[in-house]
Amino acid sequence: MTAMSSSHISLRSLPRLRPRLPRLPAHARRFHDYIRGPMDRGTYKVPLSSPKVVGAFSSRGQREYQEDASSIQALQLSPQELQSSLARLKKPAGWDPSAAGSEFLARQVAYFGIFDGHGGKQVSQYLAKRLHVLVEQVDSTSISPIVEWTKEKHGGYFKRWRGGALQRWTQWADGKREGEEIKEGKGNEAESGQGKTLMTLEERLTLAFLEADKEILTSIEKSDRCGSTASIALLHSLDSPSQPYWAAKKLAVTIAHCGDTRVLLCNRSTGLVTPLTERHHAESRIEASRLRRMGAGLLVSDSYGESRWMGAVENTRGFGDGRWKPSGVTVEPQVETRVIDGDGHAYMILATDGITSLISDQEIIDLARRSLDPSRAAKTIVHFAEDLGASDNCTCVVVPLAGWGDVGGEDRTEDRREYRRRHAETMNTRMQRM
């Protein structure tokens, strides 16, 4: 990809891009390290380590330690499972795996994860190295054992838990999922034909999160007092033949999310942001409903007006934090899949709360709109948070989509950002004089 007016990643730019990419050792060149795309004869591959393909940048902020982590991978998932999950959406999406160009391309799913640890870096680092492996490898035979283990290990809130998104695979398969009504016809579909043996993508992700949490709680020292949020995004091309995520015109985007890390989508024509996650704090709509059965008196506000579950817990979904699991803290992810027009979106951004606690969603999107490549965009966002005096760790991942480099609309937050930067500089100068 040349520097340019065309910072947009295209198939034509890839041959020029390839010679400048860092070479990986032979033992590391696995399918997890690169994305494939179709050619007239076979496929080409591009390493995910390329700063042109995805941007990732971190800063410790004013902390002496780094508890954030991120992970960028390419997975291979069952085409039948992906197809079945698309057919079960509220607005079912058709996709023919046989038209993808090859079995490899039909299975290819890009994975982006961001993890904000607390109480130490052990859990977030573990997730960065392990969660994508579990997403790829889990199967339905481990559902009943993990549900039983979770109930017995935690008790309390989980005594009445029936597996949530995994309930149809458990002994409570005929009942309603706790907290919601089963959609008419959905249960019958799930128990007939392929649905009986195929997990949905939501079930796969939920199972992977539960298995990872079990591994953390049984293998990481002091995991009852440390933990991590997690937001992962899976991008799967629905084009025929299948194109890499940065060139796909039709793209399935699946988000699995626990905590307050953010995933944001930029509209190409307007430059407006679409949030793909919501914060899992006790006072939020979805969490307030889930936790209500534990008792109204468990939500306590501190002297700054910030609410804490049990007077101590900010995020009511997350990994680790074993001592709070009986009180309702869960690792079950909120999972949502949507099909988007790749050309209609410029990029997706994942960010930890060291950034999002200081910068609005629209400001984050606007900061990336003029960047020549996603790596520069990620640095620009983190550096702006530092300019505002970020005290927490800051991590940002920028994923270019087919509309990259051509964001329309106006930069709505430019004046506000400049004012905030000047104000922060003035305050810093005053502090230095004191």
Sequence and secondary structure as in RCSB ss.txt:
>XXXX:A:sequence
MTAMSSSHISLRSLPRLRPRLPRLPAHARRFHDYIRGPMDRGTYKVPLSSPKVVGAFSSRGQREYQEDASSIQAL
QLSPQELQSSLARLKKPAGWDPSAAGSEFLARQVAYFGIFDGHGGKQVSQYLAKRLHVLVEQVDSTSISPIVEWT
KEKHGGYFKRWRGGALQRWTQWADGKREGEEIKEGKGNEAESGQGKTLMTLEERLTLAFLEADKEILTSIEKSDR
CGSTASIALLHSLDSPSQPYWAAKKLAVTIAHCGDTRVLLCNRSTGLVTPLTERHHAESRIEASRLRRMGAGLLV
SDSYGESRWMGAVENTRGFGDGRWKPSGVTVEPQVETRVIDGDGHAYMILATDGITSLISDQEIIDLARRSLDPS
RAAKTIVHFAEDLGASDNCTCVVVPLAGWGDVGGEDRTEDRREYRRRHAETMNTRMQRM
>XXXX:A:secstr
  SSS  S  GGGHHHHGGGS    GGG SGGGEEEEE SSSEEEEETT TTT EEEEE TT SS  EEEEEEEE
E  HHHHHHHHHTSSS     GGGSSSHHHHHEEEEEEEEEEESSSHHHHHHHHHHHHHHHH  GGGHHHHHHHH
HHHH GGGGG   GGGGGGSTTTTS  TTS   TTHHHHHTSGGGGT   HHHHHHHHHHHHHHHHHHHSTTTTS
 EE EEEEEEEE SSS   TTT SEEEEEEEEESS EEEEEETTT  EEE     BTTSHHHHHHHGGG GGGEE
E TTS EEETTTBSBSB EE GGGGGGT B   EEEEEEEEGGGEEEEEEE HHHHTTS HHHHHHHHTT SSHH
HHHHHHHHHHHHTT  S EEEEEEE TTTT   S  TTHHHHHHHHHHHHHHHHHHHH 
